[in-house]
């Protein structure tokens, strides 16, 4: 069972995903698109001061990262 997810900003989430091998592909407005080699689709992260729990869970599900692993990054 995964632990409690720590909320963070969009910028912090991007930094954490970059440590897991994701790369910034492009930015359109306030959304940054991340991609990873041999991955089916891109992940869009809004540049907000704090990402909501539901949005952050969706991003982690798409990136196939657990909450515990994300918190450690």
CHARMM internal coordinates of N, CA and C (Angstrom, degrees):
IC EDIT
DIST 1 N 1 CA 1.4488
DIST 1 CA 1 C 1.5191
ANGL 1 N 1 CA 1 C 108.95
DIST 1 C 2 N 1.3025
ANGL 1 CA 1 C 2 N 117.05
DIHE 1 N 1 CA 1 C 2 N 135.26
DIST 2 N 2 CA 1.4562
ANGL 1 C 2 N 2 CA 120.75
DIHE 1 CA 1 C 2 N 2 CA -177.33
DIST 2 CA 2 C 1.5218
ANGL 2 N 2 CA 2 C 110.61
DIHE 1 C 2 N 2 CA 2 C -82.41
DIST 2 C 3 N 1.3354
ANGL 2 CA 2 C 3 N 115.09
DIHE 2 N 2 CA 2 C 3 N 152.92
DIST 3 N 3 CA 1.4535
ANGL 2 C 3 N 3 CA 121.78
DIHE 2 CA 2 C 3 N 3 CA -179.76
DIST 3 CA 3 C 1.5091
ANGL 3 N 3 CA 3 C 111.58
DIHE 2 C 3 N 3 CA 3 C -78.45
DIST 3 C 4 N 1.3134
ANGL 3 CA 3 C 4 N 114.49
DIHE 3 N 3 CA 3 C 4 N -173.96
DIST 4 N 4 CA 1.4556
ANGL 3 C 4 N 4 CA 120.75
DIHE 3 CA 3 C 4 N 4 CA -179.07
DIST 4 CA 4 C 1.5211
ANGL 4 N 4 CA 4 C 109.75
DIHE 3 C 4 N 4 CA 4 C -74.18
DIST 4 C 5 N 1.3036
ANGL 4 CA 4 C 5 N 116.18
DIHE 4 N 4 CA 4 C 5 N 135.13
DIST 5 N 5 CA 1.4576
ANGL 4 C 5 N 5 CA 122.78
DIHE 4 CA 4 C 5 N 5 CA -178.18
DIST 5 CA 5 C 1.5202
ANGL 5 N 5 CA 5 C 109.83
DIHE 4 C 5 N 5 CA 5 C -80.16
DIST 5 C 6 N 1.3255
ANGL 5 CA 5 C 6 N 116.40
DIHE 5 N 5 CA 5 C 6 N 127.63
DIST 6 N 6 CA 1.4652
ANGL 5 C 6 N 6 CA 121.14
DIHE 5 CA 5 C 6 N 6 CA 177.04
DIST 6 CA 6 C 1.5237
ANGL 6 N 6 CA 6 C 108.49
DIHE 5 C 6 N 6 CA 6 C -85.74
DIST 6 C 7 N 1.3167
ANGL 6 CA 6 C 7 N 116.48
DIHE 6 N 6 CA 6 C 7 N 127.49
DIST 7 N 7 CA 1.4583
ANGL 6 C 7 N 7 CA 120.95
DIHE 6 CA 6 C 7 N 7 CA 179.52
DIST 7 CA 7 C 1.5185
ANGL 7 N 7 CA 7 C 109.70
DIHE 6 C 7 N 7 CA 7 C -71.08
DIST 7 C 8 N 1.3221
ANGL 7 CA 7 C 8 N 115.12
DIHE 7 N 7 CA 7 C 8 N 151.54
DIST 8 N 8 CA 1.4601
ANGL 7 C 8 N 8 CA 120.29
DIHE 7 CA 7 C 8 N 8 CA 179.11
DIST 8 CA 8 C 1.5243
ANGL 8 N 8 CA 8 C 108.83
DIHE 7 C 8 N 8 CA 8 C -151.77
DIST 8 C 9 N 1.3068
ANGL 8 CA 8 C 9 N 115.49
DIHE 8 N 8 CA 8 C 9 N 172.93
DIST 9 N 9 CA 1.4676
ANGL 8 C 9 N 9 CA 120.37
DIHE 8 CA 8 C 9 N 9 CA 177.76
DIST 9 CA 9 C 1.5300
ANGL 9 N 9 CA 9 C 109.42
DIHE 8 C 9 N 9 CA 9 C -81.95
DIST 9 C 10 N 1.3171
ANGL 9 CA 9 C 10 N 116.12
DIHE 9 N 9 CA 9 C 10 N 168.77
DIST 10 N 10 CA 1.4616
ANGL 9 C 10 N 10 CA 120.67
DIHE 9 CA 9 C 10 N 10 CA 177.11
DIST 10 CA 10 C 1.5152
ANGL 10 N 10 CA 10 C 111.83
DIHE 9 C 10 N 10 CA 10 C -62.47
DIST 10 C 11 N 1.3323
ANGL 10 CA 10 C 11 N 116.46
DIHE 10 N 10 CA 10 C 11 N -38.70
DIST 11 N 11 CA 1.4640
ANGL 10 C 11 N 11 CA 121.23
DIHE 10 CA 10 C 11 N 11 CA 179.50
DIST 11 CA 11 C 1.5222
ANGL 11 N 11 CA 11 C 110.94
DIHE 10 C 11 N 11 CA 11 C -64.37
DIST 11 C 12 N 1.3325
ANGL 11 CA 11 C 12 N 116.77
DIHE 11 N 11 CA 11 C 12 N -42.61
DIST 12 N 12 CA 1.4666
ANGL 11 C 12 N 12 CA 120.16
DIHE 11 CA 11 C 12 N 12 CA 178.19
DIST 12 CA 12 C 1.5225
ANGL 12 N 12 CA 12 C 111.39
DIHE 11 C 12 N 12 CA 12 C -65.27
DIST 12 C 13 N 1.3293
ANGL 12 CA 12 C 13 N 117.24
DIHE 12 N 12 CA 12 C 13 N -39.20
DIST 13 N 13 CA 1.4643
ANGL 12 C 13 N 13 CA 120.60
DIHE 12 CA 12 C 13 N 13 CA 178.42
DIST 13 CA 13 C 1.5235
ANGL 13 N 13 CA 13 C 110.68
DIHE 12 C 13 N 13 CA 13 C -62.64
DIST 13 C 14 N 1.3191
ANGL 13 CA 13 C 14 N 117.13
DIHE 13 N 13 CA 13 C 14 N -40.01
DIST 14 N 14 CA 1.4701
ANGL 13 C 14 N 14 CA 121.18
DIHE 13 CA 13 C 14 N 14 CA 178.53
DIST 14 CA 14 C 1.5239
ANGL 14 N 14 CA 14 C 110.09
DIHE 13 C 14 N 14 CA 14 C -63.46
DIST 14 C 15 N 1.3334
ANGL 14 CA 14 C 15 N 117.43
DIHE 14 N 14 CA 14 C 15 N -43.89
DIST 15 N 15 CA 1.4633
ANGL 14 C 15 N 15 CA 121.28
DIHE 14 CA 14 C 15 N 15 CA 179.36
DIST 15 CA 15 C 1.5272
ANGL 15 N 15 CA 15 C 110.86
DIHE 14 C 15 N 15 CA 15 C -60.89
DIST 15 C 16 N 1.3389
ANGL 15 CA 15 C 16 N 116.39
DIHE 15 N 15 CA 15 C 16 N -42.38
DIST 16 N 16 CA 1.4591
ANGL 15 C 16 N 16 CA 120.44
DIHE 15 CA 15 C 16 N 16 CA -179.67
DIST 16 CA 16 C 1.5296
ANGL 16 N 16 CA 16 C 111.29
DIHE 15 C 16 N 16 CA 16 C -66.36
DIST 16 C 17 N 1.3309
ANGL 16 CA 16 C 17 N 117.63
DIHE 16 N 16 CA 16 C 17 N -41.38
DIST 17 N 17 CA 1.4618
ANGL 16 C 17 N 17 CA 120.41
DIHE 16 CA 16 C 17 N 17 CA 179.55
DIST 17 CA 17 C 1.5253
ANGL 17 N 17 CA 17 C 111.47
DIHE 16 C 17 N 17 CA 17 C -68.86
DIST 17 C 18 N 1.3321
ANGL 17 CA 17 C 18 N 117.08
DIHE 17 N 17 CA 17 C 18 N -32.09
DIST 18 N 18 CA 1.4646
ANGL 17 C 18 N 18 CA 119.88
DIHE 17 CA 17 C 18 N 18 CA 176.88
DIST 18 CA 18 C 1.5263
ANGL 18 N 18 CA 18 C 110.82
DIHE 17 C 18 N 18 CA 18 C -63.42
DIST 18 C 19 N 1.3313
ANGL 18 CA 18 C 19 N 117.26
DIHE 18 N 18 CA 18 C 19 N -32.62
DIST 19 N 19 CA 1.4633
ANGL 18 C 19 N 19 CA 121.04
DIHE 18 CA 18 C 19 N 19 CA 177.60
DIST 19 CA 19 C 1.5228
ANGL 19 N 19 CA 19 C 111.19
DIHE 18 C 19 N 19 CA 19 C -67.51
DIST 19 C 20 N 1.3351
ANGL 19 CA 19 C 20 N 117.29
DIHE 19 N 19 CA 19 C 20 N -22.44
DIST 20 N 20 CA 1.4700
ANGL 19 C 20 N 20 CA 122.07
DIHE 19 CA 19 C 20 N 20 CA 178.66
DIST 20 CA 20 C 1.5311
ANGL 20 N 20 CA 20 C 112.10
DIHE 19 C 20 N 20 CA 20 C -93.74
DIST 20 C 21 N 1.3271
ANGL 20 CA 20 C 21 N 118.57
DIHE 20 N 20 CA 20 C 21 N 8.95
DIST 21 N 21 CA 1.4539
ANGL 20 C 21 N 21 CA 120.95
DIHE 20 CA 20 C 21 N 21 CA 175.10
DIST 21 CA 21 C 1.5157
ANGL 21 N 21 CA 21 C 115.35
DIHE 20 C 21 N 21 CA 21 C 101.95
DIST 21 C 22 N 1.3290
ANGL 21 CA 21 C 22 N 118.55
DIHE 21 N 21 CA 21 C 22 N -0.95
DIST 22 N 22 CA 1.4583
ANGL 21 C 22 N 22 CA 121.01
DIHE 21 CA 21 C 22 N 22 CA 177.68
DIST 22 CA 22 C 1.5199
ANGL 22 N 22 CA 22 C 109.30
DIHE 21 C 22 N 22 CA 22 C -77.37
DIST 22 C 23 N 1.3241
ANGL 22 CA 22 C 23 N 116.62
DIHE 22 N 22 CA 22 C 23 N 147.45
DIST 23 N 23 CA 1.4678
ANGL 22 C 23 N 23 CA 121.71
DIHE 22 CA 22 C 23 N 23 CA -179.34
DIST 23 CA 23 C 1.5245
ANGL 23 N 23 CA 23 C 109.78
DIHE 22 C 23 N 23 CA 23 C -125.57
DIST 23 C 24 N 1.3271
ANGL 23 CA 23 C 24 N 114.95
DIHE 23 N 23 CA 23 C 24 N 144.83
DIST 24 N 24 CA 1.4601
ANGL 23 C 24 N 24 CA 120.24
DIHE 23 CA 23 C 24 N 24 CA 177.21
DIST 24 CA 24 C 1.5215
ANGL 24 N 24 CA 24 C 108.05
DIHE 23 C 24 N 24 CA 24 C -72.60
DIST 24 C 25 N 1.3291
ANGL 24 CA 24 C 25 N 115.73
DIHE 24 N 24 CA 24 C 25 N 120.96
DIST 25 N 25 CA 1.4521
ANGL 24 C 25 N 25 CA 121.03
DIHE 24 CA 24 C 25 N 25 CA -179.47
DIST 25 CA 25 C 1.5224
ANGL 25 N 25 CA 25 C 110.37
DIHE 24 C 25 N 25 CA 25 C -90.79
DIST 25 C 26 N 1.3507
ANGL 25 CA 25 C 26 N 115.76
DIHE 25 N 25 CA 25 C 26 N -47.48
DIST 26 N 26 CA 1.4610
ANGL 25 C 26 N 26 CA 120.04
DIHE 25 CA 25 C 26 N 26 CA -179.67
DIST 26 CA 26 C 1.5148
ANGL 26 N 26 CA 26 C 108.91
DIHE 25 C 26 N 26 CA 26 C -165.58
DIST 26 C 27 N 1.3315
ANGL 26 CA 26 C 27 N 113.97
DIHE 26 N 26 CA 26 C 27 N 170.56
DIST 27 N 27 CA 1.4561
ANGL 26 C 27 N 27 CA 119.89
DIHE 26 CA 26 C 27 N 27 CA 175.72
DIST 27 CA 27 C 1.5164
ANGL 27 N 27 CA 27 C 108.61
DIHE 26 C 27 N 27 CA 27 C -134.77
DIST 27 C 28 N 1.3252
ANGL 27 CA 27 C 28 N 115.52
DIHE 27 N 27 CA 27 C 28 N 134.86
DIST 28 N 28 CA 1.4497
ANGL 27 C 28 N 28 CA 120.79
DIHE 27 CA 27 C 28 N 28 CA 176.78
DIST 28 CA 28 C 1.5262
ANGL 28 N 28 CA 28 C 106.98
DIHE 27 C 28 N 28 CA 28 C -130.11
DIST 28 C 29 N 1.3095
ANGL 28 CA 28 C 29 N 115.75
DIHE 28 N 28 CA 28 C 29 N 109.63
DIST 29 N 29 CA 1.4548
ANGL 28 C 29 N 29 CA 119.96
DIHE 28 CA 28 C 29 N 29 CA -176.98
DIST 29 CA 29 C 1.5102
ANGL 29 N 29 CA 29 C 110.24
DIHE 28 C 29 N 29 CA 29 C 66.50
DIST 29 C 30 N 1.3231
ANGL 29 CA 29 C 30 N 116.37
DIHE 29 N 29 CA 29 C 30 N -126.10
DIST 30 N 30 CA 1.4666
ANGL 29 C 30 N 30 CA 120.38
DIHE 29 CA 29 C 30 N 30 CA -177.87
DIST 30 CA 30 C 1.5213
ANGL 30 N 30 CA 30 C 112.52
DIHE 29 C 30 N 30 CA 30 C -98.15
DIST 30 C 31 N 1.3212
ANGL 30 CA 30 C 31 N 118.37
DIHE 30 N 30 CA 30 C 31 N 13.86
DIST 31 N 31 CA 1.4642
ANGL 30 C 31 N 31 CA 121.87
DIHE 30 CA 30 C 31 N 31 CA -179.89
DIST 31 CA 31 C 1.5243
ANGL 31 N 31 CA 31 C 110.50
DIHE 30 C 31 N 31 CA 31 C -115.42
DIST 31 C 32 N 1.3256
ANGL 31 CA 31 C 32 N 115.21
DIHE 31 N 31 CA 31 C 32 N 131.00
DIST 32 N 32 CA 1.4645
ANGL 31 C 32 N 32 CA 122.39
DIHE 31 CA 31 C 32 N 32 CA 177.77
DIST 32 CA 32 C 1.5175
ANGL 32 N 32 CA 32 C 107.83
DIHE 31 C 32 N 32 CA 32 C -106.05
DIST 32 C 33 N 1.3170
ANGL 32 CA 32 C 33 N 116.34
DIHE 32 N 32 CA 32 C 33 N 131.03
DIST 33 N 33 CA 1.4630
ANGL 32 C 33 N 33 CA 122.59
DIHE 32 CA 32 C 33 N 33 CA 179.57
DIST 33 CA 33 C 1.5236
ANGL 33 N 33 CA 33 C 109.16
DIHE 32 C 33 N 33 CA 33 C -99.49
DIST 33 C 34 N 1.3307
ANGL 33 CA 33 C 34 N 115.45
DIHE 33 N 33 CA 33 C 34 N 125.51
DIST 34 N 34 CA 1.4592
ANGL 33 C 34 N 34 CA 121.85
DIHE 33 CA 33 C 34 N 34 CA 178.28
DIST 34 CA 34 C 1.5162
ANGL 34 N 34 CA 34 C 109.36
DIHE 33 C 34 N 34 CA 34 C -110.93
DIST 34 C 35 N 1.3159
ANGL 34 CA 34 C 35 N 115.71
DIHE 34 N 34 CA 34 C 35 N 145.32
DIST 35 N 35 CA 1.4594
ANGL 34 C 35 N 35 CA 120.79
DIHE 34 CA 34 C 35 N 35 CA 178.99
DIST 35 CA 35 C 1.5240
ANGL 35 N 35 CA 35 C 108.99
DIHE 34 C 35 N 35 CA 35 C -137.87
DIST 35 C 36 N 1.3228
ANGL 35 CA 35 C 36 N 114.36
DIHE 35 N 35 CA 35 C 36 N 161.24
DIST 36 N 36 CA 1.4591
ANGL 35 C 36 N 36 CA 120.80
DIHE 35 CA 35 C 36 N 36 CA 178.78
DIST 36 CA 36 C 1.5171
ANGL 36 N 36 CA 36 C 107.09
DIHE 35 C 36 N 36 CA 36 C -140.54
DIST 36 C 37 N 1.3265
ANGL 36 CA 36 C 37 N 116.51
DIHE 36 N 36 CA 36 C 37 N 142.31
DIST 37 N 37 CA 1.4658
ANGL 36 C 37 N 37 CA 119.87
DIHE 36 CA 36 C 37 N 37 CA 179.63
DIST 37 CA 37 C 1.5148
ANGL 37 N 37 CA 37 C 110.75
DIHE 36 C 37 N 37 CA 37 C -58.96
DIST 37 C 38 N 1.2810
ANGL 37 CA 37 C 38 N 115.98
DIHE 37 N 37 CA 37 C 38 N 143.36
DIST 38 N 38 CA 1.4644
ANGL 37 C 38 N 38 CA 124.92
DIHE 37 CA 37 C 38 N 38 CA 179.97
DIST 38 CA 38 C 1.5249
ANGL 38 N 38 CA 38 C 112.61
DIHE 37 C 38 N 38 CA 38 C 56.83
DIST 38 C 39 N 1.3305
ANGL 38 CA 38 C 39 N 116.40
DIHE 38 N 38 CA 38 C 39 N 34.32
DIST 39 N 39 CA 1.4564
ANGL 38 C 39 N 39 CA 121.44
DIHE 38 CA 38 C 39 N 39 CA 175.80
DIST 39 CA 39 C 1.5120
ANGL 39 N 39 CA 39 C 108.00
DIHE 38 C 39 N 39 CA 39 C -117.70
DIST 39 C 40 N 1.3031
ANGL 39 CA 39 C 40 N 117.52
DIHE 39 N 39 CA 39 C 40 N 144.17
DIST 40 N 40 CA 1.4566
ANGL 39 C 40 N 40 CA 122.58
DIHE 39 CA 39 C 40 N 40 CA -169.37
DIST 40 CA 40 C 1.5288
ANGL 40 N 40 CA 40 C 114.23
DIHE 39 C 40 N 40 CA 40 C -68.18
DIST 40 C 41 N 1.3278
ANGL 40 CA 40 C 41 N 118.45
DIHE 40 N 40 CA 40 C 41 N -34.72
DIST 41 N 41 CA 1.4595
ANGL 40 C 41 N 41 CA 119.50
DIHE 40 CA 40 C 41 N 41 CA -174.94
DIST 41 CA 41 C 1.5249
ANGL 41 N 41 CA 41 C 110.80
DIHE 40 C 41 N 41 CA 41 C -147.94
DIST 41 C 42 N 1.3237
ANGL 41 CA 41 C 42 N 115.71
DIHE 41 N 41 CA 41 C 42 N 175.01
DIST 42 N 42 CA 1.4550
ANGL 41 C 42 N 42 CA 121.06
DIHE 41 CA 41 C 42 N 42 CA -179.87
DIST 42 CA 42 C 1.5222
ANGL 42 N 42 CA 42 C 110.22
DIHE 41 C 42 N 42 CA 42 C -96.35
DIST 42 C 43 N 1.3171
ANGL 42 CA 42 C 43 N 115.42
DIHE 42 N 42 CA 42 C 43 N 162.25
DIST 43 N 43 CA 1.4596
ANGL 42 C 43 N 43 CA 122.36
DIHE 42 CA 42 C 43 N 43 CA 177.23
DIST 43 CA 43 C 1.5193
ANGL 43 N 43 CA 43 C 107.50
DIHE 42 C 43 N 43 CA 43 C -114.15
DIST 43 C 44 N 1.3236
ANGL 43 CA 43 C 44 N 116.60
DIHE 43 N 43 CA 43 C 44 N 128.91
DIST 44 N 44 CA 1.4650
ANGL 43 C 44 N 44 CA 122.03
DIHE 43 CA 43 C 44 N 44 CA 178.58
DIST 44 CA 44 C 1.5224
ANGL 44 N 44 CA 44 C 108.46
DIHE 43 C 44 N 44 CA 44 C -100.58
DIST 44 C 45 N 1.3385
ANGL 44 CA 44 C 45 N 115.86
DIHE 44 N 44 CA 44 C 45 N 127.28
DIST 45 N 45 CA 1.4615
ANGL 44 C 45 N 45 CA 120.80
DIHE 44 CA 44 C 45 N 45 CA 178.45
DIST 45 CA 45 C 1.5220
ANGL 45 N 45 CA 45 C 108.57
DIHE 44 C 45 N 45 CA 45 C -122.37
DIST 45 C 46 N 1.3348
ANGL 45 CA 45 C 46 N 117.07
DIHE 45 N 45 CA 45 C 46 N 122.47
DIST 46 N 46 CA 1.4668
ANGL 45 C 46 N 46 CA 119.73
DIHE 45 CA 45 C 46 N 46 CA 177.59
DIST 46 CA 46 C 1.5263
ANGL 46 N 46 CA 46 C 110.45
DIHE 45 C 46 N 46 CA 46 C -76.55
DIST 46 C 47 N 1.3124
ANGL 46 CA 46 C 47 N 116.65
DIHE 46 N 46 CA 46 C 47 N 144.48
DIST 47 N 47 CA 1.4591
ANGL 46 C 47 N 47 CA 121.37
DIHE 46 CA 46 C 47 N 47 CA 178.46
DIST 47 CA 47 C 1.5239
ANGL 47 N 47 CA 47 C 108.76
DIHE 46 C 47 N 47 CA 47 C -87.10
DIST 47 C 48 N 1.3147
ANGL 47 CA 47 C 48 N 115.74
DIHE 47 N 47 CA 47 C 48 N 79.63
DIST 48 N 48 CA 1.4590
ANGL 47 C 48 N 48 CA 122.36
DIHE 47 CA 47 C 48 N 48 CA 179.08
DIST 48 CA 48 C 1.5242
ANGL 48 N 48 CA 48 C 109.10
DIHE 47 C 48 N 48 CA 48 C -111.74
DIST 48 C 49 N 1.3418
ANGL 48 CA 48 C 49 N 116.09
DIHE 48 N 48 CA 48 C 49 N 160.90
DIST 49 N 49 CA 1.4655
ANGL 48 C 49 N 49 CA 120.07
DIHE 48 CA 48 C 49 N 49 CA 178.87
DIST 49 CA 49 C 1.5177
ANGL 49 N 49 CA 49 C 111.51
DIHE 48 C 49 N 49 CA 49 C -66.04
DIST 49 C 50 N 1.3264
ANGL 49 CA 49 C 50 N 117.38
DIHE 49 N 49 CA 49 C 50 N -35.14
DIST 50 N 50 CA 1.4625
ANGL 49 C 50 N 50 CA 121.26
DIHE 49 CA 49 C 50 N 50 CA 176.96
DIST 50 CA 50 C 1.5204
ANGL 50 N 50 CA 50 C 109.30
DIHE 49 C 50 N 50 CA 50 C -146.66
DIST 50 C 51 N 1.3187
ANGL 50 CA 50 C 51 N 115.91
DIHE 50 N 50 CA 50 C 51 N 126.25
DIST 51 N 51 CA 1.4578
ANGL 50 C 51 N 51 CA 121.09
DIHE 50 CA 50 C 51 N 51 CA 177.49
DIST 51 CA 51 C 1.5231
ANGL 51 N 51 CA 51 C 108.63
DIHE 50 C 51 N 51 CA 51 C -83.02
DIST 51 C 52 N 1.3094
ANGL 51 CA 51 C 52 N 117.11
DIHE 51 N 51 CA 51 C 52 N 139.99
DIST 52 N 52 CA 1.4547
ANGL 51 C 52 N 52 CA 121.36
DIHE 51 CA 51 C 52 N 52 CA 178.32
DIST 52 CA 52 C 1.5211
ANGL 52 N 52 CA 52 C 111.53
DIHE 51 C 52 N 52 CA 52 C -70.22
DIST 52 C 53 N 1.3114
ANGL 52 CA 52 C 53 N 115.35
DIHE 52 N 52 CA 52 C 53 N 161.65
DIST 53 N 53 CA 1.4654
ANGL 52 C 53 N 53 CA 121.37
DIHE 52 CA 52 C 53 N 53 CA -177.51
DIST 53 CA 53 C 1.5235
ANGL 53 N 53 CA 53 C 110.86
DIHE 52 C 53 N 53 CA 53 C -61.27
DIST 53 C 54 N 1.3170
ANGL 53 CA 53 C 54 N 117.42
DIHE 53 N 53 CA 53 C 54 N -45.81
DIST 54 N 54 CA 1.4615
ANGL 53 C 54 N 54 CA 120.72
DIHE 53 CA 53 C 54 N 54 CA -178.76
DIST 54 CA 54 C 1.5148
ANGL 54 N 54 CA 54 C 112.58
DIHE 53 C 54 N 54 CA 54 C -63.10
DIST 54 C 55 N 1.3295
ANGL 54 CA 54 C 55 N 116.30
DIHE 54 N 54 CA 54 C 55 N -43.70
DIST 55 N 55 CA 1.4640
ANGL 54 C 55 N 55 CA 120.32
DIHE 54 CA 54 C 55 N 55 CA 179.70
DIST 55 CA 55 C 1.5229
ANGL 55 N 55 CA 55 C 110.67
DIHE 54 C 55 N 55 CA 55 C -66.00
DIST 55 C 56 N 1.3178
ANGL 55 CA 55 C 56 N 116.58
DIHE 55 N 55 CA 55 C 56 N -42.71
DIST 56 N 56 CA 1.4590
ANGL 55 C 56 N 56 CA 119.85
DIHE 55 CA 55 C 56 N 56 CA 179.94
DIST 56 CA 56 C 1.5280
ANGL 56 N 56 CA 56 C 111.09
DIHE 55 C 56 N 56 CA 56 C -64.82
DIST 56 C 57 N 1.3296
ANGL 56 CA 56 C 57 N 117.33
DIHE 56 N 56 CA 56 C 57 N -39.52
DIST 57 N 57 CA 1.4648
ANGL 56 C 57 N 57 CA 120.44
DIHE 56 CA 56 C 57 N 57 CA 175.90
DIST 57 CA 57 C 1.5190
ANGL 57 N 57 CA 57 C 111.70
DIHE 56 C 57 N 57 CA 57 C -62.67
DIST 57 C 58 N 1.3223
ANGL 57 CA 57 C 58 N 117.01
DIHE 57 N 57 CA 57 C 58 N -39.84
DIST 58 N 58 CA 1.4623
ANGL 57 C 58 N 58 CA 120.92
DIHE 57 CA 57 C 58 N 58 CA 178.79
DIST 58 CA 58 C 1.5266
ANGL 58 N 58 CA 58 C 110.93
DIHE 57 C 58 N 58 CA 58 C -64.43
DIST 58 C 59 N 1.3346
ANGL 58 CA 58 C 59 N 116.56
DIHE 58 N 58 CA 58 C 59 N -42.49
DIST 59 N 59 CA 1.4633
ANGL 58 C 59 N 59 CA 121.19
DIHE 58 CA 58 C 59 N 59 CA 178.68
DIST 59 CA 59 C 1.5297
ANGL 59 N 59 CA 59 C 110.03
DIHE 58 C 59 N 59 CA 59 C -62.19
DIST 59 C 60 N 1.3289
ANGL 59 CA 59 C 60 N 116.97
DIHE 59 N 59 CA 59 C 60 N -44.29
DIST 60 N 60 CA 1.4668
ANGL 59 C 60 N 60 CA 120.29
DIHE 59 CA 59 C 60 N 60 CA -179.38
DIST 60 CA 60 C 1.5220
ANGL 60 N 60 CA 60 C 111.29
DIHE 59 C 60 N 60 CA 60 C -67.12
DIST 60 C 61 N 1.3173
ANGL 60 CA 60 C 61 N 117.48
DIHE 60 N 60 CA 60 C 61 N -36.57
DIST 61 N 61 CA 1.4654
ANGL 60 C 61 N 61 CA 120.84
DIHE 60 CA 60 C 61 N 61 CA 176.91
DIST 61 CA 61 C 1.5243
ANGL 61 N 61 CA 61 C 110.42
DIHE 60 C 61 N 61 CA 61 C -63.42
DIST 61 C 62 N 1.3363
ANGL 61 CA 61 C 62 N 116.75
DIHE 61 N 61 CA 61 C 62 N -43.76
DIST 62 N 62 CA 1.4655
ANGL 61 C 62 N 62 CA 120.24
DIHE 61 CA 61 C 62 N 62 CA 178.93
DIST 62 CA 62 C 1.5259
ANGL 62 N 62 CA 62 C 111.41
DIHE 61 C 62 N 62 CA 62 C -65.62
DIST 62 C 63 N 1.3401
ANGL 62 CA 62 C 63 N 116.77
DIHE 62 N 62 CA 62 C 63 N -36.65
DIST 63 N 63 CA 1.4614
ANGL 62 C 63 N 63 CA 120.81
DIHE 62 CA 62 C 63 N 63 CA -178.71
DIST 63 CA 63 C 1.5277
ANGL 63 N 63 CA 63 C 112.12
DIHE 62 C 63 N 63 CA 63 C -83.15
DIST 63 C 64 N 1.3479
ANGL 63 CA 63 C 64 N 116.67
DIHE 63 N 63 CA 63 C 64 N -5.23
DIST 64 N 64 CA 1.4583
ANGL 63 C 64 N 64 CA 122.76
DIHE 63 CA 63 C 64 N 64 CA -179.20
DIST 64 CA 64 C 1.5313
ANGL 64 N 64 CA 64 C 111.62
DIHE 63 C 64 N 64 CA 64 C 58.00
DIST 64 C 65 N 1.3452
ANGL 64 CA 64 C 65 N 115.22
DIHE 64 N 64 CA 64 C 65 N 48.90
DIST 65 N 65 CA 1.4552
ANGL 64 C 65 N 65 CA 122.86
DIHE 64 CA 64 C 65 N 65 CA 178.96
DIST 65 CA 65 C 1.5253
ANGL 65 N 65 CA 65 C 107.72
DIHE 64 C 65 N 65 CA 65 C -124.68
DIST 65 C 66 N 1.3225
ANGL 65 CA 65 C 66 N 117.13
DIHE 65 N 65 CA 65 C 66 N 137.14
DIST 66 N 66 CA 1.4644
ANGL 65 C 66 N 66 CA 120.69
DIHE 65 CA 65 C 66 N 66 CA 178.47
DIST 66 CA 66 C 1.5269
ANGL 66 N 66 CA 66 C 109.91
DIHE 65 C 66 N 66 CA 66 C -79.98
DIST 66 C 67 N 1.3173
ANGL 66 CA 66 C 67 N 116.16
DIHE 66 N 66 CA 66 C 67 N 162.19
DIST 67 N 67 CA 1.4643
ANGL 66 C 67 N 67 CA 121.23
DIHE 66 CA 66 C 67 N 67 CA 179.09
DIST 67 CA 67 C 1.5224
ANGL 67 N 67 CA 67 C 110.94
DIHE 66 C 67 N 67 CA 67 C -63.23
DIST 67 C 68 N 1.3302
ANGL 67 CA 67 C 68 N 116.79
DIHE 67 N 67 CA 67 C 68 N -40.58
DIST 68 N 68 CA 1.4720
ANGL 67 C 68 N 68 CA 120.75
DIHE 67 CA 67 C 68 N 68 CA 178.87
DIST 68 CA 68 C 1.5230
ANGL 68 N 68 CA 68 C 111.11
DIHE 67 C 68 N 68 CA 68 C -62.46
DIST 68 C 69 N 1.3134
ANGL 68 CA 68 C 69 N 115.75
DIHE 68 N 68 CA 68 C 69 N -43.99
DIST 69 N 69 CA 1.4618
ANGL 68 C 69 N 69 CA 120.57
DIHE 68 CA 68 C 69 N 69 CA 179.89
DIST 69 CA 69 C 1.5259
ANGL 69 N 69 CA 69 C 110.79
DIHE 68 C 69 N 69 CA 69 C -64.56
DIST 69 C 70 N 1.3318
ANGL 69 CA 69 C 70 N 116.25
DIHE 69 N 69 CA 69 C 70 N -40.69
DIST 70 N 70 CA 1.4707
ANGL 69 C 70 N 70 CA 121.17
DIHE 69 CA 69 C 70 N 70 CA 178.66
DIST 70 CA 70 C 1.5256
ANGL 70 N 70 CA 70 C 110.75
DIHE 69 C 70 N 70 CA 70 C -64.46
DIST 70 C 71 N 1.3283
ANGL 70 CA 70 C 71 N 117.23
DIHE 70 N 70 CA 70 C 71 N -41.75
DIST 71 N 71 CA 1.4697
ANGL 70 C 71 N 71 CA 120.84
DIHE 70 CA 70 C 71 N 71 CA 179.68
DIST 71 CA 71 C 1.5210
ANGL 71 N 71 CA 71 C 111.98
DIHE 70 C 71 N 71 CA 71 C -63.97
DIST 71 C 72 N 1.3197
ANGL 71 CA 71 C 72 N 116.73
DIHE 71 N 71 CA 71 C 72 N -33.91
DIST 72 N 72 CA 1.4678
ANGL 71 C 72 N 72 CA 120.34
DIHE 71 CA 71 C 72 N 72 CA -179.96
DIST 72 CA 72 C 1.5227
ANGL 72 N 72 CA 72 C 112.53
DIHE 71 C 72 N 72 CA 72 C -71.99
DIST 72 C 73 N 1.3062
ANGL 72 CA 72 C 73 N 116.79
DIHE 72 N 72 CA 72 C 73 N -27.25
DIST 73 N 73 CA 1.4540
ANGL 72 C 73 N 73 CA 120.08
DIHE 72 CA 72 C 73 N 73 CA 178.97
DIST 73 CA 73 C 1.4989
ANGL 73 N 73 CA 73 C 107.79
DIHE 72 C 73 N 73 CA 73 C -69.37
END
COOR INIT
IC SEED 1 N 1 CA 1 C
IC BUILD
